[in-house]
């Protein structure tokens, strides 16, 4: 189980993916959040 868990963590968190423009998933998510949090209206009204 440890070997599989280590592989899964490496694949899902550390390894760059071609579909993410060769970024790691965490790099892609951080960039996506940064780009969307500045431009997105929260939709909250008073």
N, CA, C, O and CB atoms as a CASP TS submission, in Angstrom:
PFRMAT TS
TARGET T0000
AUTHOR 0000-0000-0000
METHOD Language model
MODEL 1
PARENT N/A
ATOM      1  N   UNK     1       0.818  -1.204   0.000  1.00  0.00           N
ATOM      2  CA  UNK     1       0.000   0.000   0.000  1.00  0.00           C
ATOM      3  C   UNK     1       0.855   1.258   0.000  1.00  0.00           C
ATOM      4  O   UNK     1       0.520   2.240  -0.663  1.00  0.00           O
ATOM      5  CB  UNK     1      -0.927   0.004   1.199  1.00  0.00           C
ATOM      6  N   UNK     2       1.948   1.231   0.735  1.00  0.00           N
ATOM      7  CA  UNK     2       2.808   2.410   0.795  1.00  0.00           C
ATOM      8  C   UNK     2       3.400   2.721  -0.573  1.00  0.00           C
ATOM      9  O   UNK     2       3.474   3.884  -0.969  1.00  0.00           O
ATOM     10  CB  UNK     2       3.928   2.206   1.819  1.00  0.00           C
ATOM     11  N   UNK     3       3.817   1.696  -1.289  1.00  0.00           N
ATOM     12  CA  UNK     3       4.393   1.914  -2.621  1.00  0.00           C
ATOM     13  C   UNK     3       3.356   2.539  -3.547  1.00  0.00           C
ATOM     14  O   UNK     3       3.659   3.485  -4.275  1.00  0.00           O
ATOM     15  CB  UNK     3       4.913   0.582  -3.219  1.00  0.00           C
ATOM     16  N   UNK     4       2.145   2.018  -3.521  1.00  0.00           N
ATOM     17  CA  UNK     4       1.082   2.569  -4.366  1.00  0.00           C
ATOM     18  C   UNK     4       0.741   3.986  -3.942  1.00  0.00           C
ATOM     19  O   UNK     4       0.556   4.856  -4.793  1.00  0.00           O
ATOM     20  CB  UNK     4      -0.170   1.686  -4.306  1.00  0.00           C
ATOM     21  N   UNK     5       0.656   4.228  -2.659  1.00  0.00           N
ATOM     22  CA  UNK     5       0.352   5.573  -2.171  1.00  0.00           C
ATOM     23  C   UNK     5       1.450   6.564  -2.561  1.00  0.00           C
ATOM     24  O   UNK     5       1.153   7.692  -2.957  1.00  0.00           O
ATOM     25  CB  UNK     5       0.172   5.558  -0.648  1.00  0.00           C
ATOM     26  N   UNK     6       2.703   6.155  -2.454  1.00  0.00           N
ATOM     27  CA  UNK     6       3.814   7.031  -2.852  1.00  0.00           C
ATOM     28  C   UNK     6       3.758   7.343  -4.346  1.00  0.00           C
ATOM     29  O   UNK     6       3.978   8.483  -4.754  1.00  0.00           O
ATOM     30  CB  UNK     6       5.167   6.380  -2.501  1.00  0.00           C
ATOM     31  N   UNK     7       3.460   6.317  -5.168  1.00  0.00           N
ATOM     32  CA  UNK     7       3.352   6.531  -6.609  1.00  0.00           C
ATOM     33  C   UNK     7       2.198   7.475  -6.919  1.00  0.00           C
ATOM     34  O   UNK     7       2.351   8.401  -7.717  1.00  0.00           O
ATOM     35  CB  UNK     7       3.162   5.193  -7.345  1.00  0.00           C
ATOM     36  N   UNK     8       1.043   7.250  -6.297  1.00  0.00           N
ATOM     37  CA  UNK     8      -0.132   8.080  -6.531  1.00  0.00           C
ATOM     38  C   UNK     8       0.137   9.526  -6.153  1.00  0.00           C
ATOM     39  O   UNK     8      -0.240  10.442  -6.884  1.00  0.00           O
ATOM     40  CB  UNK     8      -1.325   7.547  -5.748  1.00  0.00           C
ATOM     41  N   UNK     9       0.782   9.733  -5.025  1.00  0.00           N
ATOM     42  CA  UNK     9       1.101  11.091  -4.590  1.00  0.00           C
ATOM     43  C   UNK     9       2.069  11.754  -5.567  1.00  0.00           C
ATOM     44  O   UNK     9       1.884  12.919  -5.920  1.00  0.00           O
ATOM     45  CB  UNK     9       1.702  11.076  -3.171  1.00  0.00           C
ATOM     46  N   UNK    10       3.087  11.036  -6.005  1.00  0.00           N
ATOM     47  CA  UNK    10       4.036  11.586  -6.974  1.00  0.00           C
ATOM     48  C   UNK    10       3.321  11.939  -8.274  1.00  0.00           C
ATOM     49  O   UNK    10       3.525  13.024  -8.819  1.00  0.00           O
ATOM     50  CB  UNK    10       5.179  10.586  -7.246  1.00  0.00           C
ATOM     51  N   UNK    11       2.493  11.038  -8.768  1.00  0.00           N
ATOM     52  CA  UNK    11       1.808  11.256 -10.044  1.00  0.00           C
ATOM     53  C   UNK    11       0.816  12.408  -9.958  1.00  0.00           C
ATOM     54  O   UNK    11       0.741  13.225 -10.876  1.00  0.00           O
ATOM     55  CB  UNK    11       1.087   9.985 -10.481  1.00  0.00           C
ATOM     56  N   UNK    12       0.061  12.486  -8.880  1.00  0.00           N
ATOM     57  CA  UNK    12      -1.002  13.483  -8.764  1.00  0.00           C
ATOM     58  C   UNK    12      -0.548  14.828  -8.220  1.00  0.00           C
ATOM     59  O   UNK    12      -1.259  15.819  -8.380  1.00  0.00           O
ATOM     60  CB  UNK    12      -2.076  12.954  -7.895  1.00  0.00           C
ATOM     61  N   UNK    13       0.611  14.892  -7.584  1.00  0.00           N
ATOM     62  CA  UNK    13       1.016  16.139  -6.942  1.00  0.00           C
ATOM     63  C   UNK    13       2.367  16.669  -7.406  1.00  0.00           C
ATOM     64  O   UNK    13       2.589  17.879  -7.363  1.00  0.00           O
ATOM     65  CB  UNK    13       1.052  15.945  -5.470  1.00  0.00           C
ATOM     66  N   UNK    14       3.268  15.809  -7.843  1.00  0.00           N
ATOM     67  CA  UNK    14       4.641  16.243  -8.120  1.00  0.00           C
ATOM     68  C   UNK    14       5.026  16.197  -9.593  1.00  0.00           C
ATOM     69  O   UNK    14       5.835  17.011 -10.040  1.00  0.00           O
ATOM     70  CB  UNK    14       5.593  15.399  -7.347  1.00  0.00           C
ATOM     71  N   UNK    15       4.482  15.291 -10.334  1.00  0.00           N
ATOM     72  CA  UNK    15       4.907  15.075 -11.720  1.00  0.00           C
ATOM     73  C   UNK    15       4.221  16.057 -12.664  1.00  0.00           C
ATOM     74  O   UNK    15       2.999  16.200 -12.620  1.00  0.00           O
ATOM     75  CB  UNK    15       4.607  13.633 -12.153  1.00  0.00           C
ATOM     76  N   UNK    16       4.986  16.733 -13.516  1.00  0.00           N
ATOM     77  CA  UNK    16       4.377  17.619 -14.520  1.00  0.00           C
ATOM     78  C   UNK    16       3.527  16.808 -15.508  1.00  0.00           C
ATOM     79  O   UNK    16       3.877  15.682 -15.863  1.00  0.00           O
ATOM     80  CB  UNK    16       5.474  18.414 -15.283  1.00  0.00           C
ATOM     81  N   UNK    17       2.423  17.388 -15.938  1.00  0.00           N
ATOM     82  CA  UNK    17       1.517  16.732 -16.880  1.00  0.00           C
ATOM     83  C   UNK    17       1.453  17.535 -18.171  1.00  0.00           C
ATOM     84  O   UNK    17       1.361  18.763 -18.139  1.00  0.00           O
ATOM     85  CB  UNK    17       0.103  16.572 -16.268  1.00  0.00           C
ATOM     86  N   UNK    18       1.500  16.852 -19.297  1.00  0.00           N
ATOM     87  CA  UNK    18       1.462  17.544 -20.590  1.00  0.00           C
ATOM     88  C   UNK    18       0.146  18.287 -20.778  1.00  0.00           C
ATOM     89  O   UNK    18       0.133  19.354 -21.391  1.00  0.00           O
ATOM     90  CB  UNK    18       1.668  16.548 -21.738  1.00  0.00           C
ATOM     91  N   UNK    19      -0.957  17.753 -20.270  1.00  0.00           N
ATOM     92  CA  UNK    19      -2.248  18.429 -20.422  1.00  0.00           C
ATOM     93  C   UNK    19      -2.342  19.694 -19.585  1.00  0.00           C
ATOM     94  O   UNK    19      -3.241  20.508 -19.792  1.00  0.00           O
ATOM     95  CB  UNK    19      -3.372  17.491 -20.048  1.00  0.00           C
ATOM     96  N   UNK    20      -1.428  19.866 -18.645  1.00  0.00           N
ATOM     97  CA  UNK    20      -1.389  21.085 -17.823  1.00  0.00           C
ATOM     98  C   UNK    20      -0.239  21.983 -18.261  1.00  0.00           C
ATOM     99  O   UNK    20       0.282  22.771 -17.472  1.00  0.00           O
ATOM    100  CB  UNK    20      -1.248  20.730 -16.323  1.00  0.00           C
ATOM    101  N   UNK    21       0.152  21.855 -19.529  1.00  0.00           N
ATOM    102  CA  UNK    21       1.258  22.639 -20.076  1.00  0.00           C
ATOM    103  C   UNK    21       2.555  22.368 -19.308  1.00  0.00           C
ATOM    104  O   UNK    21       3.341  23.277 -19.041  1.00  0.00           O
ATOM    105  CB  UNK    21       0.921  24.138 -20.035  1.00  0.00           C
ATOM    106  N   UNK    22       2.753  21.097 -18.965  1.00  0.00           N
ATOM    107  CA  UNK    22       3.954  20.623 -18.268  1.00  0.00           C
ATOM    108  C   UNK    22       4.164  21.296 -16.916  1.00  0.00           C
ATOM    109  O   UNK    22       5.295  21.550 -16.503  1.00  0.00           O
ATOM    110  CB  UNK    22       5.170  20.850 -19.132  1.00  0.00           C
ATOM    111  N   UNK    23       3.070  21.575 -16.246  1.00  0.00           N
ATOM    112  CA  UNK    23       3.119  22.062 -14.866  1.00  0.00           C
ATOM    113  C   UNK    23       2.697  20.916 -13.958  1.00  0.00           C
ATOM    114  O   UNK    23       2.028  19.976 -14.388  1.00  0.00           O
ATOM    115  CB  UNK    23       2.196  23.324 -14.661  1.00  0.00           C
ATOM    116  N   UNK    24       3.098  21.012 -12.696  1.00  0.00           N
ATOM    117  CA  UNK    24       2.580  20.052 -11.732  1.00  0.00           C
ATOM    118  C   UNK    24       1.135  20.447 -11.427  1.00  0.00           C
ATOM    119  O   UNK    24       0.765  21.606 -11.614  1.00  0.00           O
ATOM    120  CB  UNK    24       3.460  20.014 -10.421  1.00  0.00           C
ATOM    121  N   UNK    25       0.320  19.512 -10.966  1.00  0.00           N
ATOM    122  CA  UNK    25      -1.053  19.867 -10.628  1.00  0.00           C
ATOM    123  C   UNK    25      -1.145  20.995  -9.597  1.00  0.00           C
ATOM    124  O   UNK    25      -2.036  21.839  -9.692  1.00  0.00           O
ATOM    125  CB  UNK    25      -1.774  18.653 -10.110  1.00  0.00           C
ATOM    126  N   UNK    26      -0.245  21.022  -8.620  1.00  0.00           N
ATOM    127  CA  UNK    26      -0.303  22.087  -7.615  1.00  0.00           C
ATOM    128  C   UNK    26       0.076  23.436  -8.214  1.00  0.00           C
ATOM    129  O   UNK    26      -0.504  24.454  -7.836  1.00  0.00           O
ATOM    130  CB  UNK    26       0.621  21.761  -6.440  1.00  0.00           C
ATOM    131  N   UNK    27       1.038  23.470  -9.142  1.00  0.00           N
ATOM    132  CA  UNK    27       1.389  24.725  -9.820  1.00  0.00           C
ATOM    133  C   UNK    27       0.218  25.221 -10.664  1.00  0.00           C
ATOM    134  O   UNK    27      -0.096  26.411 -10.662  1.00  0.00           O
ATOM    135  CB  UNK    27       2.642  24.533 -10.707  1.00  0.00           C
ATOM    136  N   UNK    28      -0.423  24.303 -11.382  1.00  0.00           N
ATOM    137  CA  UNK    28      -1.562  24.674 -12.211  1.00  0.00           C
ATOM    138  C   UNK    28      -2.699  25.213 -11.349  1.00  0.00           C
ATOM    139  O   UNK    28      -3.291  26.241 -11.681  1.00  0.00           O
ATOM    140  CB  UNK    28      -2.041  23.473 -13.035  1.00  0.00           C
ATOM    141  N   UNK    29      -3.010  24.536 -10.253  1.00  0.00           N
ATOM    142  CA  UNK    29      -4.100  24.970  -9.373  1.00  0.00           C
ATOM    143  C   UNK    29      -3.809  26.332  -8.766  1.00  0.00           C
ATOM    144  O   UNK    29      -4.706  27.172  -8.675  1.00  0.00           O
ATOM    145  CB  UNK    29      -4.332  23.945  -8.263  1.00  0.00           C
ATOM    146  N   UNK    30      -2.577  26.563  -8.352  1.00  0.00           N
ATOM    147  CA  UNK    30      -2.216  27.855  -7.763  1.00  0.00           C
ATOM    148  C   UNK    30      -2.368  28.967  -8.791  1.00  0.00           C
ATOM    149  O   UNK    30      -2.888  30.035  -8.468  1.00  0.00           O
ATOM    150  CB  UNK    30      -0.774  27.823  -7.221  1.00  0.00           C
ATOM    151  N   UNK    31      -1.928  28.739 -10.006  1.00  0.00           N
ATOM    152  CA  UNK    31      -2.067  29.735 -11.059  1.00  0.00           C
ATOM    153  C   UNK    31      -3.513  29.978 -11.424  1.00  0.00           C
ATOM    154  O   UNK    31      -3.912  31.116 -11.672  1.00  0.00           O
ATOM    155  CB  UNK    31      -1.302  29.312 -12.278  1.00  0.00           C
ATOM    156  N   UNK    32      -4.303  28.918 -11.458  1.00  0.00           N
ATOM    157  CA  UNK    32      -5.722  29.053 -11.784  1.00  0.00           C
ATOM    158  C   UNK    32      -6.439  29.865 -10.713  1.00  0.00           C
ATOM    159  O   UNK    32      -7.220  30.765 -11.021  1.00  0.00           O
ATOM    160  CB  UNK    32      -6.378  27.668 -11.933  1.00  0.00           C
ATOM    161  N   UNK    33      -6.165  29.537  -9.443  1.00  0.00           N
ATOM    162  CA  UNK    33      -6.806  30.278  -8.345  1.00  0.00           C
ATOM    163  C   UNK    33      -6.415  31.746  -8.383  1.00  0.00           C
ATOM    164  O   UNK    33      -7.262  32.618  -8.192  1.00  0.00           O
ATOM    165  CB  UNK    33      -6.426  29.669  -6.983  1.00  0.00           C
ATOM    166  N   UNK    34      -5.152  32.026  -8.625  1.00  0.00           N
ATOM    167  CA  UNK    34      -4.680  33.410  -8.666  1.00  0.00           C
ATOM    168  C   UNK    34      -5.377  34.175  -9.786  1.00  0.00           C
ATOM    169  O   UNK    34      -5.834  35.298  -9.572  1.00  0.00           O
ATOM    170  CB  UNK    34      -3.152  33.458  -8.856  1.00  0.00           C
ATOM    171  N   UNK    35      -5.462  33.594 -10.954  1.00  0.00           N
ATOM    172  CA  UNK    35      -6.087  34.248 -12.094  1.00  0.00           C
ATOM    173  C   UNK    35      -7.574  34.445 -11.942  1.00  0.00           C
ATOM    174  O   UNK    35      -8.118  35.429 -12.444  1.00  0.00           O
ATOM    175  CB  UNK    35      -5.826  33.470 -13.319  1.00  0.00           C
ATOM    176  N   UNK    36      -8.249  33.535 -11.261  1.00  0.00           N
ATOM    177  CA  UNK    36      -9.695  33.626 -11.135  1.00  0.00           C
ATOM    178  C   UNK    36     -10.139  34.421  -9.916  1.00  0.00           C
ATOM    179  O   UNK    36     -11.218  35.013  -9.937  1.00  0.00           O
ATOM    180  CB  UNK    36     -10.283  32.252 -11.075  1.00  0.00           C
ATOM    181  N   UNK    37      -9.353  34.453  -8.876  1.00  0.00           N
ATOM    182  CA  UNK    37      -9.770  35.189  -7.679  1.00  0.00           C
ATOM    183  C   UNK    37      -9.719  36.692  -7.911  1.00  0.00           C
ATOM    184  O   UNK    37     -10.487  37.433  -7.296  1.00  0.00           O
ATOM    185  CB  UNK    37      -8.885  34.815  -6.486  1.00  0.00           C
ATOM    186  N   UNK    38      -8.827  37.161  -8.786  1.00  0.00           N
ATOM    187  CA  UNK    38      -8.711  38.590  -9.051  1.00  0.00           C
ATOM    188  C   UNK    38      -9.786  39.077 -10.011  1.00  0.00           C
ATOM    189  O   UNK    38     -10.159  40.249  -9.966  1.00  0.00           O
ATOM    190  CB  UNK    38      -7.339  38.907  -9.610  1.00  0.00           C
ATOM    191  N   UNK    39     -10.290  38.210 -10.874  1.00  0.00           N
ATOM    192  CA  UNK    39     -11.205  38.623 -11.925  1.00  0.00           C
ATOM    193  C   UNK    39     -12.639  38.176 -11.698  1.00  0.00           C
ATOM    194  O   UNK    39     -13.523  38.541 -12.474  1.00  0.00           O
ATOM    195  CB  UNK    39     -10.730  38.099 -13.228  1.00  0.00           C
ATOM    196  N   UNK    40     -12.884  37.424 -10.691  1.00  0.00           N
ATOM    197  CA  UNK    40     -14.188  36.813 -10.517  1.00  0.00           C
ATOM    198  C   UNK    40     -15.033  37.602  -9.533  1.00  0.00           C
ATOM    199  O   UNK    40     -14.572  37.955  -8.447  1.00  0.00           O
ATOM    200  CB  UNK    40     -14.041  35.376 -10.049  1.00  0.00           C
ATOM    201  N   UNK    41     -16.261  37.874  -9.916  1.00  0.00           N
ATOM    202  CA  UNK    41     -17.220  38.520  -9.027  1.00  0.00           C
ATOM    203  C   UNK    41     -17.773  37.453  -8.100  1.00  0.00           C
ATOM    204  O   UNK    41     -18.163  36.377  -8.554  1.00  0.00           O
ATOM    205  CB  UNK    41     -18.368  39.234  -9.828  1.00  0.00           C
ATOM    206  N   UNK    42     -17.810  37.733  -6.830  1.00  0.00           N
ATOM    207  CA  UNK    42     -18.262  36.733  -5.869  1.00  0.00           C
ATOM    208  C   UNK    42     -19.758  36.487  -5.966  1.00  0.00           C
ATOM    209  O   UNK    42     -20.236  35.441  -5.527  1.00  0.00           O
ATOM    210  CB  UNK    42     -17.905  37.162  -4.463  1.00  0.00           C
ATOM    211  N   UNK    43     -20.513  37.430  -6.535  1.00  0.00           N
ATOM    212  CA  UNK    43     -21.952  37.267  -6.637  1.00  0.00           C
ATOM    213  C   UNK    43     -22.688  37.623  -5.360  1.00  0.00           C
ATOM    214  O   UNK    43     -23.910  37.489  -5.293  1.00  0.00           O
ATOM    215  CB  UNK    43     -22.272  35.867  -7.016  1.00  0.00           C
ATOM    216  N   UNK    44     -21.968  38.073  -4.351  1.00  0.00           N
ATOM    217  CA  UNK    44     -22.584  38.434  -3.080  1.00  0.00           C
ATOM    218  C   UNK    44     -23.098  39.863  -3.174  1.00  0.00           C
ATOM    219  O   UNK    44     -22.373  40.775  -3.572  1.00  0.00           O
ATOM    220  CB  UNK    44     -21.577  38.280  -1.902  1.00  0.00           C
ATOM    221  N   UNK    45     -24.350  40.042  -2.803  1.00  0.00           N
ATOM    222  CA  UNK    45     -24.935  41.387  -2.798  1.00  0.00           C
ATOM    223  C   UNK    45     -25.491  41.687  -1.423  1.00  0.00           C
ATOM    224  O   UNK    45     -25.778  40.779  -0.642  1.00  0.00           O
ATOM    225  CB  UNK    45     -26.044  41.523  -3.872  1.00  0.00           C
ATOM    226  N   UNK    46     -25.641  42.975  -1.132  1.00  0.00           N
ATOM    227  CA  UNK    46     -26.195  43.382   0.166  1.00  0.00           C
ATOM    228  C   UNK    46     -27.664  43.620   0.063  1.00  0.00           C
ATOM    229  O   UNK    46     -28.303  43.970   1.055  1.00  0.00           O
ATOM    230  CB  UNK    46     -25.511  44.629   0.687  1.00  0.00           C
TER
END
